[in-house]
Amino acid sequence: MTAGGGPSGDGAADGVTTRCLIADDQAMVREGFAAVLAAQPGMTVVGQAADGAEAVRQARYLKPDVVLMDVRMPVMDGLEAARQILGAEPGPRPVRVLMLTTFDLDDYVYAALRAGASGFLLKDATAAELVQAVRVVAAGDALLAPSVTRRLIADFTRQPQASSPPPAAAGGLGTLTSRETEVLKLIARGMSNTEISDTLFIAEQTTKTHVSRILAKLDLRDRAQAVVLAYETGLITPGG
């Protein structure tokens, strides 16, 4: 599992506690994840939900920072729950959704990114991978493993004209500098900040600055949305 960029901190060091909500219809998964996260400094589990509708209700009330969301759940699936949570009135801190998935959920990858998910975590992830994933998305980065990026590209190969990008975001491409456009293309290929820095021979802090400016100019939540936009606008083409 690799992340789109490194987390800015562990939550404990800067005095900020990451509030987590876990939504999964399997009690053992919920309880296992909750036990791991609750034991981490700077993290607290504020709630658990067994279906998507309950996850939406709890998210509105508890205002978590990160929601770990299973895709397949009764009453309301994780994709619709993610759309509702991310489309709600923003709270004092932005909420991030990390989808819980398995390798056989290829068809959900693009839909989850379009819904605004910040990344994916395999249900059989180790405790260390779980903690790292939550820290990465809480810091505002995307968690896109290379396999997920490849599936995203495959989806565009099958349906190259499947959807249109948001007009405002697409129009914003013209405001990017040539270097920012270069960085956006590398983000869309699934590269981390370190890999982008090595490719362009620039300092990693410079890369982070470029990424922040790209997201601000295009009014994007995180790198996951940047990947989607790059393909939807044709800035990057499958196999290109």
Secondary structure, 3 states (H helix, E strand, C coil): CCCCCCCCCCCCCCCCCEEEEEECCCHHHHHHHHHHHHCCCCEEEEEEECCHHHHHHHHHHHCCCEEEEECCCCCCCHHHHHHHHHHCCCCCCCCEEEEEECCCCHHHHHHHHHHCCCEEEECCCCHHHHHHHHHHHHCCCCECCHHHHHHHHHHHHHCCCCCCCCHHHHHHHHHCCHHHHHHHHHHHCCCCHHHHHHHHCCCHHHHHHHHHHHHHHHCCCCHHHHHHHHHHCCCCCCCC
